[in-house]
């Protein structure tokens, strides 16, 4: 949703709703996350809200099946209520985290775009979780060296001063960044086509994704997100 002329966001007209579920150091209890998702569902149609996209750039290593997992239940509730839930796949390079394991979300892995001027070097990032035979990522989005806003006194800025760009931005990599990119693409798509359901959004984005020839199909799902094709 960035509006800065030098770092413009994908969905520049989107409004952000920040629901705080964790502490300043990033620690969080899953019960707080579930409560936050439930709050969003309850207030999604309040005056001035119109929540259509929920970005979850985090995950937990739950041993439970998504069919009985309470966090998965919460994201499915949001999905059934018209909210496209975009979830980071995880950064282990292996199994998906929870709730990315749930098939009723849009699970996003990270792509390494390399040289933006050409597509021949595009590939799935080595760290990007890919899933297994029971559930793999739906698609991938740019997730390497993504520049975003940062608070000067944040933990991220304190721990990674080498990643600060021009004082007010930070460069980061991960499926969390890829999920944010995908969330912006979803918001852009819904802005043009507000009547789309979450299932239709997921279908459009996966059908129109671009195959990355430098990575196996099992690592990229449908391929690299291509919102321009989805919007045609």
HUGIWO-V960622 format. One line per field, one symbol per residue. phi: phi as a letter, one per 40 degrees, with the letter a starting at -180 (. if undefined). psi: psi as a letter, one per 30 degrees, with the letter a starting at -180 (. if undefined). burial: + if it has 16 or more other C-alpha atoms within 10 Angstrom, else -. A space follows every 10 residues. Layout:
phi=???
psi=???
burial=???
This chain:
phi=.cbcccbccc bcccbbbcbc bbcccgcacc cccccccccc ccbcbcdgcf cbbbcbcaab cccccccbcc cccccccccc cgbccbbcch bcgbcccccc ccccbccbcb bbcgcccabc bcaccdcccb gbccabccab adabfccaca ccbccccccb ccccbfgbbb bbbicccccc cccccccccc ccbccccdcc cccccccccb ccccbcdccb gchcdbcccc cc
psi=gkgkffikle ifglkkjjjj fllfgfkkkf eeeeeeeeee eegfglkgdh kfkjkjilll ikflkffgke eeeeeeeeef ggkjjkkkel gffclklkgf fkfhljkklk kjfbjfflff gklkkefkkf aaffkllell lkgkhkkllk kfgleeeefi fffkjgeglk klklfeeeee eeeeeeeeef efiffkleee eeeeeeeglk kjfgklefff bfakkifeef f.
burial=++------++ +--------- +--------- --++-+++-+ +--+------ +++++++++- -----+---+ +++++++++- -+++++++++ +-++++++++ ++++++++++ +++------- -+++++++++ +---++++++ ++++++++-+ -----++--- --++----++ ++++++++++ ++++++++++ -----++++- ++-+++++++ ++--+-++++ +++++++--+ --
